[in-house]
């Protein structure tokens, strides 16, 4: 119901002819049927007026037509709060939710030097890298709550996950940082899902976007990538399977290139192993229900394992796990 309509109804209900009320109160004698009808109508109008007034005042108090939760958490006008709004409530209920995409900017150079910092994350130390972003002033406006135990570090406004954080230095300059890994020789990826991405179950994964590997950008490599194309996984059973597999993985930290085998980077002929690596490789973007995107995980059927750039390596999958992943990602391991 629009604000003007409510106000119009409110005015019309207040314009009750006073004579009806006066006539109802003049005598205690039995009244003619027509008079009793008028009195009853007046009483009914008064009751309706009280109800409309209460609705009107409550309506205006909640924002005059904007969908919003009432004092008991119900939503008026049938509005359904987004998952992001739920995350805002967890973060305090007053912060505006800032989409991460609105804070990112393209890197100035392809080979930009990696700048890292470490901050405490639960029982771990999290390693974060500086990423290209909007201006310091815009970042400062989109700071959320302070990170406990990390001076100068903040959540992004409306977020409780720690995938991206904002840092303010002593000069007041703000910068954007993205999680890389834990500074530990070995840890379960389940802890990353929980502590960093705030993912506790497969139900919090909306979809998984599967892209071909891009380690070979020659004409032959690009032709293979185009042939493979992009696949979007939305089937709940498939998502549950992928979640169960990755949440059971062990991570060995960064700079573990000796553990990773995804194809020979020196072989660039049509029949070379690098082309085979493209055919057997997939890059994942896991989209959460609250709008974040986990874009670091990559899979290769060359060695049946997940990995990330920076040499972040995970344990090799079992034969059964590998078959399930390859089926969902449309990988033919015999290629």
C-alpha positions as CSV (number, residue, x, y, z in Angstrom):
1,X,0.0,0.0,0.0
2,X,1.4,3.4,-1.1
3,X,1.8,6.2,1.5
4,X,-0.7,8.5,-0.2
5,X,-3.3,5.8,-0.3
6,X,-2.9,5.1,3.4
7,X,-3.2,8.8,4.1
8,X,-6.3,9.2,2.0
9,X,-8.0,6.3,3.8
10,X,-7.0,7.8,7.1
11,X,-8.5,11.2,6.2
12,X,-11.7,9.6,4.9
13,X,-12.2,7.6,8.1
14,X,-11.7,10.7,10.3
15,X,-14.4,12.6,8.4
16,X,-17.3,10.9,10.2
17,X,-20.4,13.0,10.6
18,X,-20.6,14.1,14.2
19,X,-24.4,13.9,14.3
20,X,-24.2,10.1,14.2
21,X,-22.2,10.0,17.3
22,X,-24.4,12.7,19.1
23,X,-27.6,10.8,18.2
24,X,-26.1,7.6,19.6
25,X,-25.4,9.3,23.0
26,X,-28.6,11.5,23.5
27,X,-30.9,9.0,25.0
28,X,-31.0,5.7,26.8
29,X,-34.5,4.9,25.5
30,X,-35.1,2.3,22.9
31,X,-34.3,3.8,19.6
32,X,-35.9,3.3,16.2
33,X,-34.3,0.8,13.9
34,X,-32.9,3.4,11.6
35,X,-31.3,5.3,14.5
36,X,-29.9,2.1,16.0
37,X,-28.4,1.3,12.5
38,X,-26.8,4.8,12.4
39,X,-25.3,4.4,15.9
40,X,-24.0,0.9,15.1
41,X,-22.4,2.3,11.9
42,X,-20.8,5.1,13.9
43,X,-19.4,2.6,16.4
44,X,-18.1,0.4,13.6
45,X,-16.5,3.4,11.9
46,X,-14.8,4.3,15.2
47,X,-13.4,0.8,15.5
48,X,-12.2,0.9,11.9
49,X,-10.6,4.3,12.5
50,X,-8.7,3.0,15.5
51,X,-7.4,0.1,13.5
52,X,-6.4,2.2,10.5
53,X,-4.7,4.7,12.8
54,X,-2.6,2.0,14.4
55,X,-1.6,0.6,11.0
56,X,-0.9,4.1,9.6
57,X,1.3,5.1,12.6
58,X,3.1,1.7,12.5
59,X,3.5,2.0,8.7
60,X,5.0,5.5,8.9
61,X,7.3,4.6,11.8
62,X,8.8,1.8,9.7
63,X,9.7,4.0,6.8
64,X,6.5,5.1,5.0
65,X,6.2,2.5,2.3
66,X,9.7,0.9,2.3
67,X,9.8,-2.8,2.9
68,X,11.3,-3.3,6.4
69,X,11.1,-5.7,9.3
70,X,8.8,-4.8,12.2
71,X,9.7,-4.9,15.9
72,X,9.3,-8.7,15.9
73,X,11.4,-9.3,12.8
74,X,8.4,-9.8,10.4
75,X,8.6,-8.1,7.0
76,X,5.7,-5.8,6.0
77,X,4.4,-5.7,2.4
78,X,5.6,-9.2,1.8
79,X,9.2,-8.2,1.2
80,X,11.7,-11.0,1.5
81,X,15.0,-10.0,3.0
82,X,18.0,-11.0,1.0
83,X,20.7,-13.3,2.4
84,X,23.0,-10.3,2.5
85,X,20.5,-8.6,4.8
86,X,20.7,-11.6,7.1
87,X,24.5,-11.2,7.2
88,X,24.0,-7.5,8.1
89,X,21.8,-8.5,11.0
90,X,24.6,-10.7,12.2
91,X,27.1,-7.9,11.9
92,X,24.9,-5.5,13.9
93,X,21.9,-4.7,11.9
94,X,22.8,-1.1,10.9
95,X,25.6,-1.5,8.4
96,X,24.9,-1.0,4.7
97,X,25.9,-4.1,2.7
98,X,28.7,-3.3,0.2
99,X,29.1,-5.7,-2.8
100,X,32.8,-6.6,-3.1
101,X,32.7,-5.9,-6.9
102,X,32.0,-2.3,-6.2
103,X,35.3,-2.0,-4.4
104,X,37.6,-3.7,-6.9
105,X,39.5,-2.2,-9.8
106,X,41.6,-3.7,-12.6
107,X,45.3,-4.0,-11.8
108,X,47.5,-1.4,-13.4
109,X,50.0,-4.0,-14.6
110,X,49.8,-7.7,-15.2
111,X,53.0,-8.4,-13.2
112,X,52.2,-6.3,-10.2
113,X,54.4,-7.1,-7.2
114,X,52.6,-9.1,-4.5
115,X,52.4,-7.3,-1.2
116,X,51.4,-9.4,1.8
117,X,50.4,-8.8,5.4
118,X,49.5,-11.2,8.2
119,X,46.7,-10.8,10.8
120,X,45.3,-13.2,13.4
121,X,42.3,-15.3,12.3
122,X,41.0,-17.6,15.1
123,X,43.8,-20.0,16.0
124,X,45.6,-19.2,12.7
125,X,47.5,-16.4,11.2
126,X,45.9,-15.3,7.9
127,X,48.0,-14.1,5.0
128,X,46.4,-11.3,2.9
129,X,47.5,-9.7,-0.3
130,X,46.9,-6.1,-1.3
131,X,44.5,-5.8,-4.3
132,X,43.7,-3.0,-6.7
133,X,40.7,-1.1,-5.5
134,X,38.7,2.1,-5.6
135,X,40.1,5.2,-3.9
136,X,41.1,5.3,-0.2
137,X,38.2,7.7,0.5
138,X,35.6,5.3,-0.9
139,X,37.1,2.4,1.0
140,X,37.0,4.4,4.3
141,X,33.3,5.0,3.7
142,X,32.7,1.3,3.3
143,X,34.5,0.1,6.4
144,X,32.5,-2.2,8.7
145,X,33.3,-3.3,12.2
146,X,36.8,-3.5,13.5
147,X,38.6,-6.8,13.4
148,X,39.3,-7.9,17.0
149,X,43.0,-8.3,17.8
150,X,44.1,-6.6,14.5
151,X,44.7,-2.9,14.9
152,X,43.7,-0.9,11.9
153,X,41.8,-3.7,10.2
154,X,38.1,-3.7,9.4
155,X,35.4,-5.9,7.8
156,X,33.8,-4.6,4.6
157,X,30.6,-2.9,5.6
158,X,27.7,-5.4,6.1
159,X,30.0,-8.4,5.9
160,X,31.0,-11.0,8.5
161,X,33.2,-13.0,6.2
162,X,37.0,-12.3,6.0
163,X,37.6,-12.9,2.3
164,X,38.2,-9.2,1.8
165,X,39.3,-6.8,4.6
166,X,40.0,-3.0,4.7
167,X,43.1,-1.7,6.4
168,X,43.6,1.9,7.5
169,X,47.2,3.0,8.2
170,X,48.6,5.6,10.6
171,X,48.0,8.3,7.9
172,X,44.4,7.4,7.5
173,X,44.9,5.8,4.0
174,X,42.6,2.8,3.4
175,X,43.5,-0.2,1.3
176,X,41.8,-3.4,0.3
177,X,43.2,-6.9,1.1
178,X,42.2,-10.4,0.0
179,X,42.8,-13.7,1.8
180,X,45.5,-15.9,0.4
181,X,46.0,-18.7,2.9
182,X,46.8,-19.5,6.5
183,X,50.5,-19.2,7.6
184,X,50.6,-22.9,8.5
185,X,52.3,-25.9,7.0
186,X,49.1,-28.0,7.1
187,X,45.5,-27.3,7.9
188,X,42.0,-28.5,6.9
189,X,40.3,-26.5,4.1
190,X,37.1,-26.8,6.2
191,X,38.7,-24.2,8.5
192,X,39.1,-21.8,5.6
193,X,35.5,-22.3,4.5
194,X,34.3,-21.6,8.1
195,X,36.6,-18.9,9.4
196,X,37.2,-17.0,6.1
197,X,34.2,-17.5,4.0
198,X,31.6,-18.1,6.7
199,X,30.4,-21.3,4.9
200,X,29.2,-24.0,7.2
201,X,27.3,-26.2,4.8
202,X,26.6,-26.8,1.1
203,X,23.3,-24.9,1.5
204,X,25.3,-21.7,1.7
205,X,26.7,-22.3,-1.8
206,X,24.4,-20.8,-4.5
207,X,26.3,-22.1,-7.6
208,X,29.7,-23.1,-8.9
209,X,30.9,-21.6,-12.2
210,X,33.4,-23.9,-13.9
211,X,35.7,-22.4,-16.5
212,X,38.5,-24.0,-18.6
213,X,42.1,-23.7,-17.5
214,X,43.9,-20.7,-19.0
215,X,47.6,-21.7,-18.5
216,X,48.0,-21.8,-22.3
217,X,47.0,-18.7,-24.2
218,X,48.4,-19.8,-27.6
219,X,45.9,-20.1,-30.5
220,X,45.8,-23.8,-29.9
221,X,45.2,-23.3,-26.1
222,X,42.4,-20.8,-26.7
223,X,40.7,-23.1,-29.2
224,X,40.6,-25.8,-26.5
225,X,39.2,-23.3,-24.0
226,X,36.5,-22.3,-26.4
227,X,35.6,-25.9,-27.0
228,X,35.3,-26.6,-23.3
229,X,33.3,-23.5,-22.5
230,X,31.8,-22.4,-19.2
231,X,29.6,-24.7,-17.1
232,X,27.4,-23.4,-14.3
233,X,26.6,-26.0,-11.6
234,X,23.3,-25.3,-9.8
235,X,22.2,-28.9,-9.1
236,X,22.0,-29.2,-5.3
237,X,23.2,-32.8,-5.3
238,X,26.2,-31.9,-7.4
239,X,27.0,-28.8,-5.2
240,X,26.7,-30.9,-2.1
241,X,29.2,-33.5,-3.6
242,X,31.7,-30.8,-4.4
243,X,31.3,-29.2,-1.0
244,X,31.9,-32.5,0.8
245,X,35.0,-33.2,-1.2
246,X,36.7,-29.7,-0.8
247,X,35.7,-29.5,2.9
248,X,37.5,-32.7,3.5
249,X,40.8,-31.6,1.8
250,X,44.1,-30.8,3.6
251,X,46.0,-27.7,2.5
252,X,49.8,-27.6,2.6
253,X,50.1,-23.8,2.4
254,X,51.7,-21.7,-0.3
255,X,54.9,-22.2,-2.4
256,X,54.3,-25.9,-2.7
257,X,54.8,-26.1,-6.5
258,X,56.7,-29.5,-6.2
259,X,53.4,-31.0,-5.1
260,X,51.4,-29.7,-8.0
261,X,51.3,-31.3,-11.4
262,X,48.9,-29.7,-13.9
263,X,50.8,-30.1,-17.2
264,X,54.2,-29.2,-18.6
265,X,54.4,-25.4,-19.1
266,X,57.2,-25.8,-21.6
267,X,55.2,-27.9,-24.0
268,X,53.2,-25.7,-26.3
269,X,52.6,-27.9,-29.4
270,X,49.1,-29.1,-30.3
271,X,50.0,-32.5,-28.9
272,X,52.0,-31.3,-26.0
273,X,51.2,-31.9,-22.3
274,X,50.3,-28.3,-21.7
275,X,47.4,-28.7,-24.1
276,X,46.5,-31.8,-22.2
277,X,46.7,-29.7,-19.0
278,X,44.1,-27.3,-20.4
279,X,41.8,-30.1,-21.3
280,X,42.0,-31.6,-17.9
281,X,42.0,-28.4,-15.9
282,X,39.2,-26.3,-14.5
283,X,39.1,-23.0,-12.7
284,X,36.2,-22.6,-10.1
285,X,34.2,-19.6,-8.9
286,X,32.1,-20.7,-5.9
287,X,29.3,-18.1,-5.4
288,X,27.8,-17.9,-1.9
289,X,24.2,-17.2,-1.0
290,X,25.2,-13.8,0.3
291,X,26.9,-12.7,-2.9
292,X,30.6,-13.3,-2.4
293,X,32.7,-15.2,-4.9
294,X,35.5,-17.7,-4.0
295,X,37.6,-17.6,-7.1
296,X,40.9,-19.2,-6.1
297,X,40.4,-22.9,-6.3
298,X,41.5,-24.8,-9.4
299,X,41.3,-28.5,-10.3
300,X,43.5,-30.6,-12.5
301,X,42.7,-34.2,-13.5
302,X,46.4,-34.5,-14.5
303,X,47.1,-35.3,-10.8
304,X,43.6,-35.4,-9.4
305,X,44.0,-32.5,-7.1
306,X,42.9,-29.0,-6.3
307,X,45.4,-26.2,-6.1
308,X,45.7,-22.4,-6.2
309,X,48.1,-19.9,-7.7
310,X,51.0,-19.0,-5.4
311,X,51.7,-22.7,-5.2
312,X,48.9,-23.5,-2.7
313,X,48.6,-27.2,-2.8
314,X,46.0,-29.7,-1.5
315,X,46.1,-33.4,-1.0
316,X,45.5,-35.7,-4.0
317,X,41.9,-36.9,-4.2
318,X,40.9,-40.5,-3.9
319,X,40.0,-42.3,-7.1
320,X,36.3,-42.2,-6.1
321,X,36.4,-38.5,-5.3
322,X,38.2,-37.8,-8.6
323,X,35.5,-39.6,-10.7
324,X,32.8,-37.6,-9.0
325,X,34.5,-34.3,-9.6
326,X,35.4,-35.1,-13.2
327,X,31.8,-36.0,-13.9
328,X,30.4,-32.8,-12.5
329,X,33.1,-30.7,-14.2
330,X,32.7,-32.6,-17.5
331,X,36.3,-33.7,-17.7
332,X,37.3,-36.7,-19.7
333,X,40.4,-38.0,-18.0
334,X,41.3,-40.3,-20.9
335,X,41.8,-37.2,-23.1
